[in-house]
């Protein structure tokens, strides 16, 4: 309301100037000079002036009123028939290149590829924090961790942060039916009471192996698919639009299970005959150059020497060439399982007759090491850990805009403002992301760099922050003693093999990067 009034007043001022100019051309204004007041005509002149002033004021008020009504109509929601349904699909630990549409010619993801290639594919999507709990909060709120404050597995999204998350804003401001399915993964509490449909496990990390209502085995990906059908049967053809948020567990590992990536049995032979190339940075030399307190952090209270979590998990998943092949194949099999689930989703939408008015948005919650830098997991600011797949499939989009690949930076914090914009719901000023679809416009706002943060209190994962641009990357592990820094020339070293932090040739560039890093760190708060 406040912004509408301010805009109306702004337009009122413009109209006042225009009317004043017109008024100066009025015969009464042109002929009545100060002489009128000297020859007894002042009363008549004043009466004419008063009448004309009232006309001007009335005209201004009418114009302001019309503009306010026009803005109110623009901000208000369209008829239900023209308001799109929205489905947001989120995978867990799917890195940017684990998708056929992103150039991976091994993995089989034909259904996701079709949506990506017929929609808008964002080829340079990143997360601002590479861990599920923080990234998922950023996705819901459109905010950096520095602002939303979800910085541990015990923090709960609540209060204004929850109220200004995209599902609740869609429900409040646009009368959407909202549903959530799958891994919620944020803190100890769940906002079930705010949703029209809720099917998330209470545990932070669901199990792949489950039983259905008949006691028969069902894989978690298939369980998610069944729940999507259930939601659509209930809300898919209603008078109100719907927004369904689906959070797959796949391809996240099953913690504590030696199998790690537990796929459906039907995929056991998939990729079996394919040799997957080792990463260029798989050798120990790309890990050994790190300082000792990175490789073996000390527990802050117990004083115990620990092993870096990324290296510990590397020993489970990638200790030799044979295990590497099986791990990556299993990881790919889980993603193919998601792809088949998406195929079922598309068929369901078509059967219900709502496919032409349902937008599908897809993203991974963070990247994932597949042996790069001799590590596993995510957390640190290397490209493999922070880049994710992201596309928007909008069947209403003009034909000439489909199939575009956008290489501008996009982030997990862009999901919430993008979904709100697609539903014609205003973006709160507290959100730090943008509507990613605005990057299709000629006058787009391009972001040349961004601040990365990973400051969760996990003793086996040293905290890190970074400044990332397309050309370079500055990384700082600010709690190591001494502080450890990295600088990579991404244009000439995209695999981040050579740390240039002590290279005199990069002295000025590093200085500029540190200054910019501090600026963006403040902006993230």
ZAMARGU-4260 file (C-alpha; in steps of 0.2 Angstrom, whole numbers, plus 5000, padded with zeros to 4 digits):
<rodrens>
0) 5000/5000/5000 | 5014/5012/5005 | 5023/5009/4988 | 5007/5012/4979 | 5003/5028/4987
5) 5021/5034/4984 | 5020/5030/4966 | 5003/5038/4965 | 5010/5054/4972 | 5025/5053/4960
10) 5013/5052/4946 | 5003/5066/4954 | 5018/5078/4954 | 5021/5074/4935 | 5002/5077/4931
15) 5003/5093/4942 | 5017/5100/4931 | 5008/5095/4915 | 4992/5103/4921 | 5001/5119/4927
20) 5009/5121/4910 | 4992/5119/4902 | 4985/5131/4915 | 4998/5144/4910 | 4990/5144/4892
25) 4973/5147/4899 | 4966/5165/4894 | 4963/5170/4912 | 4981/5166/4917 | 4988/5175/4902
30) 4977/5191/4904 | 4977/5193/4923 | 4993/5202/4928 | 4996/5211/4944 | 4988/5226/4936
35) 4971/5217/4939 | 4973/5220/4958 | 4975/5239/4956 | 4960/5243/4946 | 4946/5235/4956
40) 4945/5218/4947 | 4954/5208/4960 | 4938/5201/4968 | 4932/5194/4951 | 4950/5188/4946
45) 4951/5179/4963 | 4934/5171/4960 | 4940/5165/4943 | 4957/5159/4950 | 4948/5150/4964
50) 4937/5141/4952 | 4951/5136/4941 | 4962/5130/4955 | 4948/5119/4961 | 4947/5112/4943
55) 4966/5109/4943 | 4965/5100/4960 | 4950/5089/4955 | 4960/5084/4939 | 4975/5079/4950
60) 4965/5069/4962 | 4956/5060/4948 | 4972/5056/4939 | 4980/5050/4956 | 4964/5040/4959
65) 4965/5032/4942 | 4983/5028/4943 | 4980/5020/4960 | 4966/5010/4954 | 4977/5005/4939
70) 4991/5000/4950 | 4979/4990/4962 | 4973/4981/4947 | 4990/4977/4941 | 4996/4971/4958
75) 4980/4961/4961 | 4980/4943/4955 | 4972/4939/4938 | 4958/4927/4936 | 4961/4909/4943
80) 4961/4903/4925 | 4976/4913/4920 | 4986/4911/4936 | 4998/4897/4933 | 5001/4881/4944
85) 5019/4879/4950 | 5029/4864/4954 | 5046/4866/4961 | 5057/4851/4961 | 5073/4850/4972
90) 5086/4836/4971 | 5098/4833/4985 | 5117/4834/4981 | 5115/4835/4962 | 5129/4844/4954
95) 5127/4855/4939 | 5134/4843/4926 | 5124/4828/4932 | 5111/4831/4919 | 5111/4827/4900
100) 5105/4845/4896 | 5121/4852/4904 | 5132/4842/4892 | 5134/4826/4901 | 5133/4812/4888
105) 5134/4798/4900 | 5119/4801/4912 | 5102/4797/4906 | 5089/4811/4910 | 5078/4812/4895
110) 5063/4819/4903 | 5072/4832/4913 | 5082/4836/4897 | 5066/4839/4887 | 5059/4851/4900
115) 5076/4860/4901 | 5078/4862/4882 | 5060/4867/4880 | 5061/4880/4894 | 5075/4891/4900
120) 5091/4883/4906 | 5102/4893/4918 | 5120/4886/4915 | 5129/4896/4928 | 5118/4893/4944
125) 5126/4892/4961 | 5122/4891/4979 | 5127/4904/4991 | 5130/4890/5005 | 5134/4872/5000
130) 5124/4862/5013 | 5106/4856/5013 | 5100/4864/5029 | 5106/4882/5025 | 5103/4881/5006
135) 5085/4875/5008 | 5082/4889/5020 | 5089/4901/5007 | 5078/4893/4993 | 5062/4896/5004
140) 5066/4914/5010 | 5077/4921/4995 | 5090/4926/5008 | 5108/4923/5012 | 5112/4913/5028
145) 5119/4929/5035 | 5101/4936/5034 | 5089/4921/5038 | 5101/4914/5051 | 5098/4895/5048
150) 5116/4890/5052 | 5114/4873/5060 | 5104/4857/5060 | 5095/4863/5075 | 5089/4880/5069
155) 5070/4881/5064 | 5063/4892/5051 | 5050/4902/5060 | 5042/4919/5063 | 5044/4932/5049
160) 5056/4922/5040 | 5044/4908/5038 | 5029/4920/5035 | 5039/4928/5021 | 5044/4911/5012
165) 5037/4909/4995 | 5024/4895/4999 | 5016/4905/5013 | 5016/4921/5002 | 5008/4912/4988
170) 4995/4906/5000 | 4992/4923/5008 | 4993/4934/4993 | 4987/4924/4979 | 4976/4910/4987
175) 4987/4896/4981 | 4984/4878/4988 | 5002/4874/4994 | 5009/4857/4997 | 5026/4850/5002
180) 5033/4832/4999 | 5049/4824/5003 | 5064/4830/5013 | 5061/4846/5022 | 5078/4846/5030
185) 5078/4862/5040 | 5079/4861/5059 | 5069/4852/5071 | 5052/4859/5068 | 5041/4858/5053
190) 5028/4871/5047 | 5015/4857/5043 | 5000/4867/5050 | 5003/4881/5036 | 5001/4869/5022
195) 4986/4862/5013 | 4996/4846/5010 | 5011/4840/5020 | 5020/4823/5017 | 5038/4826/5024
200) 5047/4814/5035 | 5050/4820/5053 | 5068/4814/5052 | 5081/4826/5044 | 5087/4813/5031
205) 5074/4800/5025 | 5078/4782/5021 | 5079/4776/5004 | 5071/4759/5009 | 5053/4760/5015
210) 5037/4750/5016 | 5021/4756/5008 | 5004/4755/5016 | 5003/4737/5012 | 5019/4733/5020
215) 5028/4730/5003 | 5045/4738/4999 | 5045/4755/4991 | 5060/4766/4986 | 5059/4783/4993
220) 5059/4791/4975 | 5044/4780/4971 | 5036/4785/4987 | 5038/4804/4982 | 5031/4800/4965
225) 5015/4792/4973 | 5013/4807/4985 | 5014/4819/4970 | 5000/4809/4962 | 4990/4810/4978
230) 4992/4829/4979 | 4987/4832/4961 | 4972/4820/4963 | 4967/4832/4977 | 4971/4849/4971
235) 4976/4847/4953 | 4959/4852/4946 | 4952/4864/4959 | 4947/4881/4957 | 4962/4888/4965
240) 4980/4887/4958 | 4992/4876/4967 | 5011/4877/4972 | 5019/4860/4975 | 5036/4859/4982
245) 5044/4842/4980 | 5061/4838/4988 | 5069/4822/4983 | 5082/4813/4994 | 5091/4807/4978
250) 5105/4807/4974 | 5110/4810/4992 | 5120/4796/5001 | 5112/4785/5014 | 5123/4790/5029
255) 5130/4776/5039 | 5126/4763/5025 | 5141/4756/5016 | 5131/4755/5000 | 5130/4774/5001
260) 5119/4777/4985 | 5105/4765/4986 | 5096/4765/4970 | 5080/4755/4964 | 5084/4738/4959
265) 5078/4740/4941 | 5093/4752/4938 | 5106/4739/4943 | 5112/4736/4926 | 5111/4754/4920
270) 5129/4762/4916 | 5137/4745/4921 | 5147/4744/4905 | 5152/4762/4904 | 5169/4768/4910
275) 5167/4785/4919 | 5183/4796/4917 | 5192/4801/4933 | 5192/4820/4937 | 5208/4829/4932
280) 5210/4834/4950 | 5207/4817/4958 | 5226/4815/4963 | 5231/4817/4981 | 5242/4831/4976
285) 5227/4842/4975 | 5223/4839/4993 | 5240/4837/5001 | 5244/4856/4998 | 5231/4861/5011
290) 5237/4865/5028 | 5237/4853/5042 | 5223/4860/5052 | 5212/4859/5036 | 5216/4841/5034
295) 5215/4837/5052 | 5205/4850/5062 | 5205/4850/5081 | 5189/4848/5090 | 5185/4865/5098
300) 5180/4859/5115 | 5187/4841/5116 | 5204/4845/5108 | 5204/4829/5098 | 5212/4828/5081
305) 5199/4824/5068 | 5199/4820/5050 | 5192/4832/5037 | 5174/4826/5033 | 5177/4828/5014
310) 5193/4817/5015 | 5184/4804/5027 | 5170/4802/5014 | 5182/4801/5000 | 5190/4786/5008
315) 5172/4778/5008 | 5167/4782/4990 | 5183/4784/4980 | 5198/4774/4988 | 5202/4766/4972
320) 5197/4765/4953 | 5184/4751/4955 | 5175/4759/4969 | 5175/4776/4960 | 5166/4768/4945
325) 5153/4760/4956 | 5150/4776/4967 | 5147/4787/4952 | 5137/4774/4943 | 5126/4773/4958
330) 5125/4791/4960 | 5119/4793/4942 | 5106/4779/4944 | 5098/4788/4958 | 5096/4803/4946
335) 5089/4793/4932 | 5076/4787/4945 | 5071/4805/4948 | 5070/4808/4930 | 5058/4793/4928
340) 5048/4800/4942 | 5047/4817/4933 | 5041/4808/4918 | 5026/4801/4928 | 5023/4819/4934
345) 5021/4826/4917 | 5010/4812/4912 | 4999/4815/4927 | 4998/4834/4923 | 4993/4830/4905
350) 4979/4817/4911 | 4972/4830/4922 | 4972/4843/4908 | 4982/4856/4917 | 4999/4853/4909
355) 4997/4869/4898 | 4995/4880/4914 | 5008/4872/4925 | 5026/4878/4927 | 5040/4866/4932
360) 5055/4873/4941 | 5070/4862/4944 | 5086/4864/4955 | 5099/4855/4965 | 5101/4861/4983
365) 5120/4861/4982 | 5134/4854/4971 | 5144/4838/4975 | 5162/4832/4974 | 5164/4816/4963
370) 5183/4814/4968 | 5188/4831/4963 | 5202/4839/4974 | 5203/4821/4981 | 5187/4825/4991
375) 5169/4820/4993 | 5154/4829/5000 | 5152/4847/4996 | 5154/4862/5009 | 5169/4871/5001
380) 5169/4884/4987 | 5176/4874/4973 | 5165/4874/4957 | 5160/4856/4959 | 5153/4860/4976
385) 5143/4876/4973 | 5136/4874/4955 | 5119/4866/4952 | 5107/4862/4938 | 5093/4875/4936
390) 5079/4877/4924 | 5062/4885/4922 | 5049/4876/4911 | 5034/4888/4907 | 5022/4881/4894
395) 5015/4898/4893 | 5032/4906/4887 | 5033/4913/4869 | 5040/4901/4857 | 5055/4912/4853
400) 5060/4913/4871 | 5060/4894/4874 | 5076/4884/4872 | 5087/4898/4879 | 5103/4895/4889
405) 5107/4909/4901 | 5125/4910/4907 | 5123/4924/4919 | 5124/4920/4937 | 5109/4914/4946
410) 5108/4907/4964 | 5097/4897/4976 | 5091/4914/4983 | 5083/4917/4966 | 5070/4903/4968
415) 5058/4912/4979 | 5057/4928/4970 | 5056/4919/4953 | 5041/4908/4959 | 5033/4924/4966
420) 5035/4933/4950 | 5028/4919/4940 | 5012/4920/4951 | 5012/4939/4950 | 5015/4941/4968
425) 5026/4956/4974 | 5043/4951/4980 | 5047/4957/4998 | 5061/4969/5000 | 5069/4957/5012
430) 5073/4945/4998 | 5090/4946/4991 | 5088/4936/4975 | 5080/4941/4959 | 5067/4935/4947
435) 5078/4924/4936 | 5066/4925/4922 | 5070/4944/4921 | 5087/4939/4914 | 5078/4936/4897
440) 5075/4954/4896 | 5087/4966/4886 | 5089/4978/4901 | 5093/4964/4913 | 5102/4967/4929
445) 5118/4956/4928 | 5127/4951/4944 | 5146/4949/4940 | 5151/4941/4956 | 5144/4934/4973
450) 5148/4931/4991 | 5149/4913/4997 | 5148/4907/5015 | 5149/4891/5024 | 5150/4894/5043
455) 5140/4880/5051 | 5148/4873/5067 | 5154/4856/5061 | 5171/4852/5069 | 5176/4841/5054
460) 5172/4854/5041 | 5183/4870/5042 | 5173/4886/5039 | 5175/4895/5022 | 5170/4911/5013
465) 5173/4916/4996 | 5171/4929/4982 | 5166/4921/4966 | 5166/4929/4949 | 5167/4921/4931
470) 5185/4926/4930 | 5192/4922/4947 | 5189/4916/4964 | 5195/4921/4981 | 5193/4909/4996
475) 5197/4911/5014 | 5197/4898/5028 | 5195/4912/5042 | 5196/4901/5057 | 5212/4891/5052
480) 5228/4897/5061 | 5235/4905/5052 | 5221/4910/5041 | 5222/4901/5024 | 5218/4909/5008
485) 5216/4903/4990 | 5215/4913/4973 | 5211/4905/4957 | 5212/4912/4939 | 5196/4903/4933
490) 5198/4909/4915 | 5215/4900/4913 | 5212/4887/4927 | 5194/4882/4927 | 5198/4866/4937
495) 5206/4876/4951 | 5223/4867/4951 | 5235/4881/4955 | 5233/4892/4970 | 5239/4910/4965
500) 5237/4918/4982 | 5256/4921/4983 | 5259/4924/4965 | 5266/4942/4963 | 5258/4943/4945
505) 5240/4943/4954 | 5244/4955/4968 | 5233/4969/4962 | 5219/4957/4957 | 5219/4949/4974
510) 5219/4966/4982 | 5203/4971/4973 | 5195/4954/4976 | 5198/4956/4995 | 5190/4973/4995
515) 5175/4967/4985 | 5173/4952/4996 | 5171/4963/5011 | 5158/4973/5002 | 5147/4959/4997
520) 5149/4951/5014 | 5141/4966/5022 | 5128/4966/5008 | 5123/4948/5013 | 5118/4953/5030
</rodrens>
